[in-house]
């Protein structure tokens, strides 16, 4: 069981509507030039909610939550922060994110009147992606300030025109090192074994390998 002091930043712990909404929000932020935001918390158990609620009340520290009934425990909410070179909860940046969130039907805690919660975003269980919007590729949602939001889009037409899209390591030593890196990630349960097979078979593209590398590094840094 996860300790109440441990923060969960795993997007897969959210319900599917919230996962999609969060990825869409990060995608639109990326396209708007907002790339230095990252997830600070997703799912929160009731036990952890009680633990946080006690802070500043029956336990030392500053008050960090105003409720015992957060949508974090319903797997429908996530918190974000702003990376360098800005302050952690830069109001200007979060206001820009909110402007995008409104168009997507995502609620921002920064608009709440009784208890403003600027890092907080959430959706309802019946949230649906608005018409004319779509996930355009694989959205890399960072879970710490070391990385930036990325959008990896595979251009199928370009793949047909360019025959040399597969990764070429350049040397046997690099090929071995890369295979060992991917094999360890498979062993750790971070990625599926099919990725290692594609790498060994020579069907791994450079873009895909880069995406795997980013995913593995993010999971290891949690």
Secondary structure, DSSP 8 states (H G I E B T S, - for coil): ---TT-----GGGS-HHHHHHHHHHHHHHHHTT---EEEEE----HHHHHHHHHBTTTBSS----S-SS-TTTTT-EEEEEE-TTS-TT-HHHHHHHHHHHHHHT-EEGGG-SSS--TTEEE--TT----TT----SEEE--SSTTS--EEE---HHHHHH-S--B---SSHHHHHHHHHHHHHHHHTTSS-HHHHHHHHHT--BHHHHHHHHHHHHHHHT-
